[in-house]
Amino acid sequence: MNRLVVFSFLMVALVTVLTLKNYKSLPISNEKFSMAKAEEAHAAHIKELAELALMQKPAVAVVEDDKPEAPLVVLDTPQLQSGSDLYKKCIVCHGKRGEGKKSQNAPRIGGQFSSYLEEQILAMQSGKRINQKMLPYIKKLSSQDVKDLSVYLSKIPWGK
Ligand code: HEC
């Protein structure tokens, strides 16, 4: 009985020492959460998603894309330029031409009336229209950004 107690004690001591030793060798990081890094990772993720979406296009659509195309919208005003730049973030879900994406449940928005688009985005920002999926992408847009986006989108020919 005594030997059993001593043996158990020794085992416990051994395990404790080993655990402590291991614990000491675990990597310790004092790195703080970095918004810049998180955003970088997010951007990389979005890029990856966009590339995947492009890869999944049916062969016919890819052939179509090979043709040299006239620009979708002539960016001849600062507003259209700004709208086009802002829209890059939306392409993952709504597609290059705002044609929408079934896999994302995202509707066609290219060629819609700008007043309608503006109203919808503002309603989503205010929470009147709930769209959890899209909110992170529109949360930081100013009312001017929303206007620029809406005007740009409305210039895309419907059905393209
Ligand atoms: C994560 C995917 C995603 C991203 C990114 C995204 N959207 Fe959407 N968007 C959706 C979905 C899903 C809906 C449909 C929601 C619903 O049915 O209410 C939608 C709906 C909309 C609508 C309403 C369309 C209509 O017919 O009522 C507008 C306008 C819109 N998005 C604009 C944008 C703009 C502008 C951006 C970029 C700043 C953007 N979206 C980015 C997923 C996305």
Backbone and ligand atoms as CSV (ligand in chain L), in Angstrom:
chain,resi,resn,atom,element,x,y,z
A,1,MET,N,N,0.832,-1.210,0.000
A,1,MET,CA,C,0.000,0.000,0.000
A,1,MET,C,C,0.865,1.257,0.000
A,2,ASN,N,N,1.865,1.247,0.872
A,2,ASN,CA,C,2.767,2.394,0.953
A,2,ASN,C,C,3.477,2.640,-0.369
A,3,ARG,N,N,3.884,1.508,-0.960
A,3,ARG,CA,C,4.632,1.630,-2.223
A,3,ARG,C,C,3.747,2.190,-3.329
A,4,LEU,N,N,2.464,1.781,-3.235
A,4,LEU,CA,C,1.527,2.267,-4.244
A,4,LEU,C,C,1.387,3.785,-4.129
A,5,VAL,N,N,1.289,4.259,-2.873
A,5,VAL,CA,C,1.137,5.707,-2.659
A,5,VAL,C,C,2.368,6.445,-3.176
A,6,VAL,N,N,3.524,5.921,-2.844
A,6,VAL,CA,C,4.767,6.568,-3.293
A,6,VAL,C,C,4.827,6.577,-4.814
A,7,PHE,N,N,4.464,5.428,-5.384
A,7,PHE,CA,C,4.498,5.310,-6.845
A,7,PHE,C,C,3.563,6.341,-7.492
A,8,SER,N,N,2.317,6.416,-6.968
A,8,SER,CA,C,1.348,7.367,-7.518
A,8,SER,C,C,1.883,8.781,-7.398
A,9,PHE,N,N,2.454,9.065,-6.235
A,9,PHE,CA,C,2.980,10.404,-6.002
A,9,PHE,C,C,4.064,10.748,-7.035
A,10,LEU,N,N,4.928,9.762,-7.252
A,10,LEU,CA,C,6.003,9.986,-8.217
A,10,LEU,C,C,5.446,10.222,-9.612
A,11,MET,N,N,4.413,9.451,-9.978
A,11,MET,CA,C,3.819,9.603,-11.303
A,11,MET,C,C,3.233,11.003,-11.464
A,12,VAL,N,N,2.498,11.427,-10.427
A,12,VAL,CA,C,1.877,12.753,-10.493
A,12,VAL,C,C,2.962,13.821,-10.636
A,13,ALA,N,N,4.055,13.647,-9.843
A,13,ALA,CA,C,5.131,14.627,-9.902
A,13,ALA,C,C,5.736,14.652,-11.305
A,14,LEU,N,N,5.913,13.476,-11.880
A,14,LEU,CA,C,6.510,13.376,-13.210
A,14,LEU,C,C,5.641,14.093,-14.245
A,15,VAL,N,N,4.351,13.796,-14.189
A,15,VAL,CA,C,3.420,14.410,-15.150
A,15,VAL,C,C,3.425,15.925,-14.984
A,16,THR,N,N,3.420,16.366,-13.722
A,16,THR,CA,C,3.412,17.818,-13.465
A,16,THR,C,C,4.658,18.469,-14.060
A,17,VAL,N,N,5.816,17.850,-13.798
A,17,VAL,CA,C,7.064,18.427,-14.298
A,17,VAL,C,C,7.042,18.482,-15.825
A,18,LEU,N,N,6.588,17.377,-16.442
A,18,LEU,CA,C,6.569,17.330,-17.903
A,18,LEU,C,C,5.632,18.396,-18.452
A,19,THR,N,N,4.445,18.540,-17.828
A,19,THR,CA,C,3.468,19.521,-18.303
A,19,THR,C,C,4.031,20.934,-18.194
A,20,LEU,N,N,4.656,21.200,-17.043
A,20,LEU,CA,C,5.217,22.547,-16.845
A,20,LEU,C,C,6.304,22.835,-17.869
A,21,LYS,N,N,7.128,21.830,-18.121
A,21,LYS,CA,C,8.210,21.992,-19.096
A,21,LYS,C,C,7.640,22.324,-20.466
A,22,ASN,N,N,6.616,21.562,-20.829
A,22,ASN,CA,C,5.950,21.744,-22.104
A,22,ASN,C,C,5.337,23.132,-22.203
A,23,TYR,N,N,4.699,23.521,-21.096
A,23,TYR,CA,C,4.009,24.804,-21.045
A,23,TYR,C,C,4.997,25.930,-21.296
A,24,LYS,N,N,6.184,25.799,-20.728
A,24,LYS,CA,C,7.194,26.835,-20.906
A,24,LYS,C,C,7.622,26.977,-22.356
A,25,SER,N,N,7.603,25.842,-23.070
A,25,SER,CA,C,8.093,25.894,-24.443
A,25,SER,C,C,7.011,26.315,-25.431
A,26,LEU,N,N,5.772,26.487,-24.932
A,26,LEU,CA,C,4.713,26.923,-25.855
A,26,LEU,C,C,5.037,28.334,-26.344
A,27,PRO,N,N,4.759,28.595,-27.609
A,27,PRO,CA,C,5.048,29.942,-28.098
A,27,PRO,C,C,4.139,30.958,-27.403
A,28,ILE,N,N,4.722,32.049,-26.954
A,28,ILE,CA,C,3.921,33.081,-26.332
A,28,ILE,C,C,3.973,34.300,-27.235
A,29,SER,N,N,2.825,34.829,-27.556
A,29,SER,CA,C,2.808,35.973,-28.457
A,29,SER,C,C,2.179,37.169,-27.771
A,30,ASN,N,N,2.899,38.269,-27.838
A,30,ASN,CA,C,2.343,39.500,-27.292
A,30,ASN,C,C,1.766,40.373,-28.392
A,31,GLU,N,N,1.664,39.791,-29.562
A,31,GLU,CA,C,1.189,40.547,-30.704
A,31,GLU,C,C,-0.226,41.024,-30.445
A,32,LYS,N,N,-0.447,42.301,-30.674
A,32,LYS,CA,C,-1.793,42.834,-30.460
A,32,LYS,C,C,-2.606,42.619,-31.718
A,33,PHE,N,N,-3.925,42.665,-31.567
A,33,PHE,CA,C,-4.800,42.561,-32.728
A,33,PHE,C,C,-4.559,43.761,-33.628
A,34,SER,N,N,-4.300,43.494,-34.894
A,34,SER,CA,C,-4.019,44.602,-35.799
A,34,SER,C,C,-5.106,44.697,-36.845
A,35,MET,N,N,-5.773,45.835,-36.869
A,35,MET,CA,C,-6.858,46.067,-37.833
A,35,MET,C,C,-6.307,45.987,-39.253
A,36,ALA,N,N,-5.095,46.554,-39.430
A,36,ALA,CA,C,-4.508,46.579,-40.777
A,36,ALA,C,C,-4.303,45.159,-41.275
A,37,LYS,N,N,-3.793,44.296,-40.365
A,37,LYS,CA,C,-3.549,42.904,-40.766
A,37,LYS,C,C,-4.849,42.189,-41.073
A,38,ALA,N,N,-5.856,42.443,-40.239
A,38,ALA,CA,C,-7.149,41.799,-40.442
A,38,ALA,C,C,-7.734,42.223,-41.782
A,39,GLU,N,N,-7.581,43.510,-42.088
A,39,GLU,CA,C,-8.125,44.006,-43.357
A,39,GLU,C,C,-7.362,43.411,-44.536
A,40,GLU,N,N,-6.066,43.266,-44.357
A,40,GLU,CA,C,-5.255,42.662,-45.406
A,40,GLU,C,C,-5.718,41.236,-45.689
A,41,ALA,N,N,-5.913,40.487,-44.603
A,41,ALA,CA,C,-6.363,39.104,-44.742
A,41,ALA,C,C,-7.731,39.063,-45.403
A,42,HIS,N,N,-8.569,40.012,-45.015
A,42,HIS,CA,C,-9.918,40.083,-45.577
A,42,HIS,C,C,-9.850,40.355,-47.078
A,43,ALA,N,N,-8.983,41.311,-47.454
A,43,ALA,CA,C,-8.862,41.668,-48.862
A,43,ALA,C,C,-8.362,40.465,-49.666
A,44,ALA,N,N,-7.400,39.727,-49.076
A,44,ALA,CA,C,-6.868,38.553,-49.761
A,44,ALA,C,C,-7.971,37.522,-49.953
A,45,HIS,N,N,-8.809,37.414,-48.936
A,45,HIS,CA,C,-9.905,36.453,-48.985
A,45,HIS,C,C,-10.891,36.826,-50.086
A,46,ILE,N,N,-11.215,38.113,-50.159
A,46,ILE,CA,C,-12.150,38.587,-51.187
A,46,ILE,C,C,-11.575,38.324,-52.576
A,47,LYS,N,N,-10.261,38.570,-52.705
A,47,LYS,CA,C,-9.621,38.368,-53.996
A,47,LYS,C,C,-9.715,36.890,-54.389
A,48,GLU,N,N,-9.480,36.052,-53.396
A,48,GLU,CA,C,-9.543,34.615,-53.635
A,48,GLU,C,C,-10.944,34.218,-54.082
A,49,LEU,N,N,-11.937,34.770,-53.386
A,49,LEU,CA,C,-13.332,34.470,-53.736
A,49,LEU,C,C,-13.627,34.893,-55.168
A,50,ALA,N,N,-13.131,36.083,-55.530
A,50,ALA,CA,C,-13.386,36.594,-56.872
A,50,ALA,C,C,-12.733,35.688,-57.903
A,51,GLU,N,N,-11.504,35.230,-57.582
A,51,GLU,CA,C,-10.819,34.339,-58.516
A,51,GLU,C,C,-11.560,33.026,-58.651
A,52,LEU,N,N,-12.050,32.523,-57.512
A,52,LEU,CA,C,-12.806,31.273,-57.552
A,52,LEU,C,C,-14.059,31.445,-58.396
A,53,ALA,N,N,-14.732,32.578,-58.210
A,53,ALA,CA,C,-15.959,32.826,-58.945
A,53,ALA,C,C,-15.665,32.857,-60.444
A,54,LEU,N,N,-14.518,33.455,-60.797
A,54,LEU,CA,C,-14.145,33.514,-62.211
A,54,LEU,C,C,-13.872,32.118,-62.748
A,55,MET,N,N,-13.203,31.293,-61.901
A,55,MET,CA,C,-12.868,29.937,-62.332
A,55,MET,C,C,-14.108,29.102,-62.580
A,56,GLN,N,N,-15.171,29.426,-61.835
A,56,GLN,CA,C,-16.363,28.590,-61.925
A,56,GLN,C,C,-17.277,28.977,-63.082
A,57,LYS,N,N,-16.896,30.009,-63.802
A,57,LYS,CA,C,-17.731,30.421,-64.941
A,57,LYS,C,C,-17.793,29.295,-65.969
A,58,PRO,N,N,-18.945,29.058,-66.540
A,58,PRO,CA,C,-19.016,28.039,-67.571
A,58,PRO,C,C,-18.155,28.417,-68.776
A,59,ALA,N,N,-17.718,27.384,-69.526
A,59,ALA,CA,C,-16.775,27.585,-70.620
A,59,ALA,C,C,-17.283,28.624,-71.622
A,60,VAL,N,N,-18.561,28.601,-71.892
A,60,VAL,CA,C,-19.125,29.518,-72.893
A,60,VAL,C,C,-18.867,30.961,-72.480
A,61,ALA,N,N,-19.100,31.243,-71.215
A,61,ALA,CA,C,-18.939,32.610,-70.738
A,61,ALA,C,C,-17.490,33.054,-70.862
A,62,VAL,N,N,-16.558,32.120,-70.651
A,62,VAL,CA,C,-15.144,32.459,-70.736
A,62,VAL,C,C,-14.794,32.850,-72.167
A,63,VAL,N,N,-15.313,32.112,-73.136
A,63,VAL,CA,C,-15.072,32.435,-74.544
A,63,VAL,C,C,-15.586,33.845,-74.831
A,64,GLU,N,N,-16.751,34.143,-74.279
A,64,GLU,CA,C,-17.351,35.463,-74.462
A,64,GLU,C,C,-16.411,36.551,-73.949
A,65,ASP,N,N,-15.768,36.252,-72.810
A,65,ASP,CA,C,-14.891,37.228,-72.176
A,65,ASP,C,C,-13.612,37.470,-72.971
A,66,ASP,N,N,-13.263,36.514,-73.842
A,66,ASP,CA,C,-12.028,36.649,-74.604
A,66,ASP,C,C,-12.090,37.786,-75.613
A,67,LYS,N,N,-13.297,38.087,-76.076
A,67,LYS,CA,C,-13.440,39.163,-77.062
A,67,LYS,C,C,-13.035,40.482,-76.429
A,68,PRO,N,N,-12.297,41.295,-77.168
A,68,PRO,CA,C,-12.015,42.614,-76.613
A,68,PRO,C,C,-13.336,43.380,-76.503
A,69,GLU,N,N,-13.560,43.921,-75.336
A,69,GLU,CA,C,-14.862,44.525,-75.086
A,69,GLU,C,C,-14.752,46.028,-74.981
A,70,ALA,N,N,-15.779,46.692,-75.411
A,70,ALA,CA,C,-15.859,48.115,-75.147
A,70,ALA,C,C,-16.058,48.259,-73.644
A,71,PRO,N,N,-15.557,49.343,-73.061
A,71,PRO,CA,C,-15.738,49.485,-71.613
A,71,PRO,C,C,-17.230,49.466,-71.260
A,72,LEU,N,N,-17.507,48.891,-70.121
A,72,LEU,CA,C,-18.876,48.706,-69.679
A,72,LEU,C,C,-19.570,50.058,-69.548
A,73,VAL,N,N,-18.867,50.965,-68.902
A,73,VAL,CA,C,-19.397,52.310,-68.715
A,73,VAL,C,C,-18.241,53.264,-68.977
A,74,VAL,N,N,-18.462,54.265,-69.764
A,74,VAL,CA,C,-17.394,55.248,-69.998
A,74,VAL,C,C,-17.285,56.128,-68.760
A,75,LEU,N,N,-16.122,56.073,-68.142
A,75,LEU,CA,C,-15.955,56.772,-66.860
A,75,LEU,C,C,-15.515,58.211,-67.130
A,76,ASP,N,N,-16.429,59.002,-67.643
A,76,ASP,CA,C,-16.019,60.346,-68.060
A,76,ASP,C,C,-16.333,61.433,-67.030
A,77,THR,N,N,-16.795,61.049,-65.868
A,77,THR,CA,C,-16.949,62.057,-64.809
A,77,THR,C,C,-16.315,61.505,-63.540
A,78,PRO,N,N,-15.885,62.385,-62.639
A,78,PRO,CA,C,-15.289,61.911,-61.377
A,78,PRO,C,C,-16.265,61.020,-60.608
A,79,GLN,N,N,-17.559,61.326,-60.727
A,79,GLN,CA,C,-18.547,60.524,-60.005
A,79,GLN,C,C,-18.573,59.083,-60.508
A,80,LEU,N,N,-18.544,58.922,-61.838
A,80,LEU,CA,C,-18.557,57.570,-62.401
A,80,LEU,C,C,-17.268,56.835,-62.053
A,81,GLN,N,N,-16.141,57.567,-62.076
A,81,GLN,CA,C,-14.858,56.957,-61.717
A,81,GLN,C,C,-14.916,56.460,-60.276
A,82,SER,N,N,-15.432,57.312,-59.405
A,82,SER,CA,C,-15.514,56.948,-57.991
A,82,SER,C,C,-16.466,55.758,-57.804
A,83,GLY,N,N,-17.596,55.791,-58.496
A,83,GLY,CA,C,-18.567,54.692,-58.390
A,83,GLY,C,C,-17.955,53.387,-58.846
A,84,SER,N,N,-17.210,53.464,-59.953
A,84,SER,CA,C,-16.586,52.262,-60.492
A,84,SER,C,C,-15.548,51.712,-59.522
A,85,ASP,N,N,-14.779,52.625,-58.903
A,85,ASP,CA,C,-13.773,52.179,-57.923
A,85,ASP,C,C,-14.458,51.523,-56.728
A,86,LEU,N,N,-15.515,52.176,-56.240
A,86,LEU,CA,C,-16.203,51.649,-55.054
A,86,LEU,C,C,-16.851,50.299,-55.362
A,87,TYR,N,N,-17.270,50.127,-56.594
A,87,TYR,CA,C,-18.002,48.908,-56.936
A,87,TYR,C,C,-17.121,47.662,-56.889
A,88,LYS,N,N,-15.790,47.864,-56.961
A,88,LYS,CA,C,-14.893,46.700,-56.985
A,88,LYS,C,C,-15.157,45.755,-55.819
A,89,LYS,N,N,-15.515,46.333,-54.671
A,89,LYS,CA,C,-15.765,45.514,-53.477
A,89,LYS,C,C,-17.038,44.693,-53.614
A,90,CYS,N,N,-17.919,45.081,-54.487
A,90,CYS,CA,C,-19.238,44.444,-54.580
A,90,CYS,C,C,-19.244,43.306,-55.594
A,91,ILE,N,N,-18.177,43.258,-56.418
A,91,ILE,CA,C,-18.166,42.322,-57.545
A,91,ILE,C,C,-18.274,40.871,-57.083
A,92,VAL,N,N,-17.670,40.568,-55.928
A,92,VAL,CA,C,-17.702,39.190,-55.411
A,92,VAL,C,C,-19.127,38.635,-55.435
A,93,CYS,N,N,-20.083,39.449,-55.042
A,93,CYS,CA,C,-21.451,38.952,-54.927
A,93,CYS,C,C,-22.327,39.362,-56.111
A,94,HIS,N,N,-22.123,40.561,-56.625
A,94,HIS,CA,C,-23.055,41.046,-57.653
A,94,HIS,C,C,-22.510,40.902,-59.071
A,95,GLY,N,N,-21.250,40.492,-59.193
A,95,GLY,CA,C,-20.699,40.269,-60.531
A,95,GLY,C,C,-20.166,41.544,-61.165
A,96,LYS,N,N,-19.275,41.341,-62.143
A,96,LYS,CA,C,-18.585,42.464,-62.779
A,96,LYS,C,C,-19.550,43.466,-63.397
A,97,ARG,N,N,-20.616,42.949,-63.989
A,97,ARG,CA,C,-21.562,43.845,-64.647
A,97,ARG,C,C,-22.800,44.082,-63.793
A,98,GLY,N,N,-22.704,43.757,-62.506
A,98,GLY,CA,C,-23.865,43.924,-61.640
A,98,GLY,C,C,-24.983,42.995,-62.031
A,99,GLU,N,N,-24.601,41.860,-62.645
A,99,GLU,CA,C,-25.630,40.959,-63.151
A,99,GLU,C,C,-26.198,40.051,-62.058
A,100,GLY,N,N,-25.581,40.105,-60.865
A,100,GLY,CA,C,-26.064,39.273,-59.771
A,100,GLY,C,C,-25.434,37.901,-59.805
A,101,LYS,N,N,-25.561,37.179,-58.685
A,101,LYS,CA,C,-24.965,35.863,-58.605
A,101,LYS,C,C,-25.882,34.944,-57.835
A,102,LYS,N,N,-26.270,33.861,-58.493
A,102,LYS,CA,C,-27.189,32.917,-57.865
A,102,LYS,C,C,-26.611,32.340,-56.592
A,103,SER,N,N,-25.305,31.946,-56.676
A,103,SER,CA,C,-24.690,31.276,-55.528
A,103,SER,C,C,-24.711,32.175,-54.294
A,104,GLN,N,N,-24.761,33.482,-54.494
A,104,GLN,CA,C,-24.746,34.421,-53.370
A,104,GLN,C,C,-26.146,34.929,-53.063
A,105,ASN,N,N,-27.101,34.520,-53.856
A,105,ASN,CA,C,-28.455,35.051,-53.711
A,105,ASN,C,C,-28.488,36.550,-53.959
A,106,ALA,N,N,-27.505,37.025,-54.692
A,106,ALA,CA,C,-27.404,38.469,-54.909
A,106,ALA,C,C,-28.106,38.840,-56.213
A,107,PRO,N,N,-29.028,39.793,-56.138
A,107,PRO,CA,C,-29.806,40.137,-57.332
A,107,PRO,C,C,-29.020,40.992,-58.319
A,108,ARG,N,N,-29.551,41.084,-59.529
A,108,ARG,CA,C,-28.990,41.998,-60.533
A,108,ARG,C,C,-29.189,43.434,-60.053
A,109,ILE,N,N,-28.133,44.210,-60.108
A,109,ILE,CA,C,-28.270,45.614,-59.736
A,109,ILE,C,C,-27.786,46.532,-60.851
A,110,GLY,N,N,-27.033,45.974,-61.815
A,110,GLY,CA,C,-26.551,46.787,-62.936
A,110,GLY,C,C,-27.730,47.214,-63.799
A,111,GLY,N,N,-27.828,48.507,-64.083
A,111,GLY,CA,C,-28.890,48.990,-64.956
A,111,GLY,C,C,-30.175,49.350,-64.235
A,112,GLN,N,N,-30.187,49.150,-62.929
A,112,GLN,CA,C,-31.362,49.583,-62.147
A,112,GLN,C,C,-31.400,51.110,-62.091
A,113,PHE,N,N,-32.537,51.651,-61.753
A,113,PHE,CA,C,-32.618,53.108,-61.581
A,113,PHE,C,C,-31.739,53.520,-60.398
A,114,SER,N,N,-30.986,54.606,-60.581
A,114,SER,CA,C,-30.057,54.993,-59.515
A,114,SER,C,C,-30.818,55.377,-58.240
A,115,SER,N,N,-31.975,55.997,-58.409
A,115,SER,CA,C,-32.727,56.418,-57.207
A,115,SER,C,C,-33.148,55.195,-56.391
A,116,TYR,N,N,-33.523,54.131,-57.100
A,116,TYR,CA,C,-33.928,52.907,-56.397
A,116,TYR,C,C,-32.740,52.301,-55.652
A,117,LEU,N,N,-31.601,52.202,-56.358
A,117,LEU,CA,C,-30.412,51.602,-55.755
A,117,LEU,C,C,-29.986,52.389,-54.516
A,118,GLU,N,N,-29.962,53.709,-54.667
A,118,GLU,CA,C,-29.538,54.564,-53.569
A,118,GLU,C,C,-30.435,54.337,-52.354
A,119,GLU,N,N,-31.729,54.313,-52.618
A,119,GLU,CA,C,-32.689,54.147,-51.526
A,119,GLU,C,C,-32.460,52.808,-50.806
A,120,GLN,N,N,-32.206,51.750,-51.593
A,120,GLN,CA,C,-32.029,50.427,-50.992
A,120,GLN,C,C,-30.774,50.385,-50.120
A,121,ILE,N,N,-29.678,50.948,-50.650
A,121,ILE,CA,C,-28.422,50.892,-49.885
A,121,ILE,C,C,-28.557,51.712,-48.595
A,122,LEU,N,N,-29.187,52.877,-48.709
A,122,LEU,CA,C,-29.374,53.712,-47.511
A,122,LEU,C,C,-30.257,52.980,-46.499
A,123,ALA,N,N,-31.287,52.293,-47.003
A,123,ALA,CA,C,-32.185,51.561,-46.108
A,123,ALA,C,C,-31.448,50.430,-45.399
A,124,MET,N,N,-30.492,49.808,-46.119
A,124,MET,CA,C,-29.712,48.727,-45.495
A,124,MET,C,C,-28.776,49.310,-44.444
A,125,GLN,N,N,-28.198,50.483,-44.762
A,125,GLN,CA,C,-27.298,51.117,-43.782
A,125,GLN,C,C,-28.038,51.460,-42.502
A,126,SER,N,N,-29.265,51.922,-42.649
A,126,SER,CA,C,-30.015,52.364,-41.475
A,126,SER,C,C,-30.691,51.192,-40.761
A,127,GLY,N,N,-30.686,50.019,-41.405
A,127,GLY,CA,C,-31.308,48.859,-40.778
A,127,GLY,C,C,-32.787,48.718,-41.108
A,128,LYS,N,N,-33.290,49.623,-41.930
A,128,LYS,CA,C,-34.698,49.530,-42.327
A,128,LYS,C,C,-34.888,48.292,-43.206
A,129,ARG,N,N,-33.912,48.059,-44.070
A,129,ARG,CA,C,-33.895,46.820,-44.858
A,129,ARG,C,C,-32.722,45.996,-44.350
A,130,ILE,N,N,-33.018,44.776,-43.915
A,130,ILE,CA,C,-31.973,43.990,-43.269
A,130,ILE,C,C,-31.227,43.125,-44.277
A,131,ASN,N,N,-29.928,43.306,-44.323
A,131,ASN,CA,C,-29.083,42.502,-45.198
A,131,ASN,C,C,-27.745,42.292,-44.499
A,132,GLN,N,N,-27.725,41.266,-43.632
A,132,GLN,CA,C,-26.548,40.999,-42.795
A,132,GLN,C,C,-25.306,40.739,-43.638
A,133,LYS,N,N,-25.518,40.049,-44.766
A,133,LYS,CA,C,-24.407,39.633,-45.595
A,133,LYS,C,C,-23.690,40.840,-46.189
A,134,MET,N,N,-24.456,41.826,-46.562
A,134,MET,CA,C,-23.901,42.957,-47.292
A,134,MET,C,C,-23.438,44.083,-46.369
A,135,LEU,N,N,-23.997,44.106,-45.191
A,135,LEU,CA,C,-23.756,45.240,-44.274
A,135,LEU,C,C,-22.275,45.595,-44.102
A,136,PRO,N,N,-21.393,44.586,-43.893
A,136,PRO,CA,C,-19.988,44.951,-43.691
A,136,PRO,C,C,-19.416,45.748,-44.864
A,137,TYR,N,N,-19.969,45.548,-46.042
A,137,TYR,CA,C,-19.418,46.191,-47.235
A,137,TYR,C,C,-19.961,47.605,-47.426
A,138,ILE,N,N,-21.088,47.913,-46.812
A,138,ILE,CA,C,-21.674,49.235,-47.056
A,138,ILE,C,C,-21.657,50.111,-45.816
A,139,LYS,N,N,-21.267,49.495,-44.669
A,139,LYS,CA,C,-21.323,50.204,-43.398
A,139,LYS,C,C,-20.584,51.537,-43.452
A,140,LYS,N,N,-19.394,51.514,-44.084
A,140,LYS,CA,C,-18.540,52.697,-44.010
A,140,LYS,C,C,-18.752,53.664,-45.171
A,141,LEU,N,N,-19.675,53.363,-46.072
A,141,LEU,CA,C,-19.867,54.237,-47.228
A,141,LEU,C,C,-20.563,55.529,-46.812
A,142,SER,N,N,-20.052,56.659,-47.317
A,142,SER,CA,C,-20.712,57.932,-47.049
A,142,SER,C,C,-21.900,58.061,-47.993
A,143,SER,N,N,-22.757,59.049,-47.728
A,143,SER,CA,C,-23.932,59.193,-48.594
A,143,SER,C,C,-23.490,59.561,-50.015
A,144,GLN,N,N,-22.328,60.245,-50.123
A,144,GLN,CA,C,-21.809,60.562,-51.467
A,144,GLN,C,C,-21.347,59.282,-52.166
A,145,ASP,N,N,-20.690,58.398,-51.403
A,145,ASP,CA,C,-20.254,57.110,-51.976
A,145,ASP,C,C,-21.448,56.343,-52.521
A,146,VAL,N,N,-22.521,56.317,-51.729
A,146,VAL,CA,C,-23.715,55.559,-52.121
A,146,VAL,C,C,-24.286,56.146,-53.413
A,147,LYS,N,N,-24.269,57.481,-53.486
A,147,LYS,CA,C,-24.767,58.163,-54.688
A,147,LYS,C,C,-23.903,57.780,-55.890
A,148,ASP,N,N,-22.575,57.853,-55.723
A,148,ASP,CA,C,-21.650,57.550,-56.824
A,148,ASP,C,C,-21.861,56.114,-57.319
A,149,LEU,N,N,-21.972,55.195,-56.353
A,149,LEU,CA,C,-22.188,53.791,-56.704
A,149,LEU,C,C,-23.480,53.624,-57.491
A,150,SER,N,N,-24.539,54.264,-57.011
A,150,SER,CA,C,-25.846,54.092,-57.622
A,150,SER,C,C,-25.853,54.641,-59.046
A,151,VAL,N,N,-25.199,55.807,-59.226
A,151,VAL,CA,C,-25.167,56.409,-60.565
A,151,VAL,C,C,-24.355,55.509,-61.502
A,152,TYR,N,N,-23.213,55.028,-60.989
A,152,TYR,CA,C,-22.385,54.147,-61.826
A,152,TYR,C,C,-23.178,52.904,-62.242
A,153,LEU,N,N,-23.815,52.261,-61.266
A,153,LEU,CA,C,-24.541,51.018,-61.545
A,153,LEU,C,C,-25.677,51.250,-62.539
A,154,SER,N,N,-26.323,52.393,-62.423
A,154,SER,CA,C,-27.472,52.650,-63.289
A,154,SER,C,C,-27.045,52.831,-64.748
A,155,LYS,N,N,-25.750,53.135,-64.962
A,155,LYS,CA,C,-25.260,53.350,-66.340
A,155,LYS,C,C,-24.927,52.033,-67.039
A,156,ILE,N,N,-24.825,50.952,-66.274
A,156,ILE,CA,C,-24.510,49.659,-66.909
A,156,ILE,C,C,-25.732,49.224,-67.710
A,157,PRO,N,N,-25.511,48.868,-68.983
A,157,PRO,CA,C,-26.671,48.483,-69.790
A,157,PRO,C,C,-27.379,47.275,-69.186
A,158,TRP,N,N,-28.671,47.351,-69.072
A,158,TRP,CA,C,-29.492,46.268,-68.522
A,158,TRP,C,C,-29.388,45.067,-69.441
A,159,GLY,N,N,-29.150,43.902,-68.858
A,159,GLY,CA,C,-29.143,42.679,-69.671
A,159,GLY,C,C,-27.751,42.301,-70.142
A,160,LYS,N,N,-26.776,43.192,-69.941
A,160,LYS,CA,C,-25.404,42.846,-70.361
A,160,LYS,C,C,-24.746,41.922,-69.330
L,1,HEC,C1,C,-21.508,39.240,-49.468
L,1,HEC,C2,C,-22.220,39.420,-50.692
L,1,HEC,C3,C,-22.570,40.831,-51.095
L,1,HEC,C4,C,-21.733,41.891,-51.293
L,1,HEC,C5,C,-20.217,41.937,-51.147
L,1,HEC,C6,C,-22.561,42.982,-51.725
L,1,HEC,N1,N,-23.864,42.588,-51.773
L,1,HEC,FE1,FE,-25.446,43.725,-52.378
L,1,HEC,N2,N,-26.714,42.207,-51.967
L,1,HEC,C7,C,-26.348,40.957,-51.530
L,1,HEC,C8,C,-27.529,40.156,-51.337
L,1,HEC,C9,C,-27.545,38.716,-50.863
L,1,HEC,C10,C,-28.621,40.969,-51.662
L,1,HEC,C11,C,-30.093,40.605,-51.621
L,1,HEC,C12,C,-30.585,40.834,-50.230
L,1,HEC,C13,C,-32.073,40.741,-50.100
L,1,HEC,O1,O,-32.676,39.885,-50.732
L,1,HEC,O2,O,-32.614,41.559,-49.351
L,1,HEC,C14,C,-28.091,42.251,-52.064
L,1,HEC,C15,C,-28.839,43.326,-52.480
L,1,HEC,C16,C,-28.345,44.525,-52.923
L,1,HEC,C17,C,-29.144,45.626,-53.418
L,1,HEC,C18,C,-30.652,45.654,-53.523
L,1,HEC,C19,C,-31.073,45.160,-54.883
L,1,HEC,C20,C,-32.542,45.155,-55.071
L,1,HEC,O3,O,-32.982,44.765,-56.154
L,1,HEC,O4,O,-33.290,45.517,-54.152
L,1,HEC,C21,C,-28.284,46.617,-53.761
L,1,HEC,C22,C,-28.637,47.968,-54.330
L,1,HEC,C23,C,-26.954,46.135,-53.506
L,1,HEC,N3,N,-27.022,44.851,-53.006
L,1,HEC,C24,C,-25.793,46.868,-53.713
L,1,HEC,C25,C,-24.523,46.459,-53.325
L,1,HEC,C26,C,-23.350,47.289,-53.410
L,1,HEC,C27,C,-23.327,48.696,-53.963
L,1,HEC,C28,C,-22.319,46.567,-52.894
L,1,HEC,C29,C,-20.882,46.982,-52.707
L,1,HEC,C30,C,-20.654,48.135,-51.872
L,1,HEC,C31,C,-22.831,45.265,-52.533
L,1,HEC,N4,N,-24.171,45.246,-52.796
L,1,HEC,C32,C,-22.061,44.238,-52.027
L,1,HEC,C33,C,-25.063,40.515,-51.306
L,1,HEC,C34,C,-23.915,41.288,-51.387
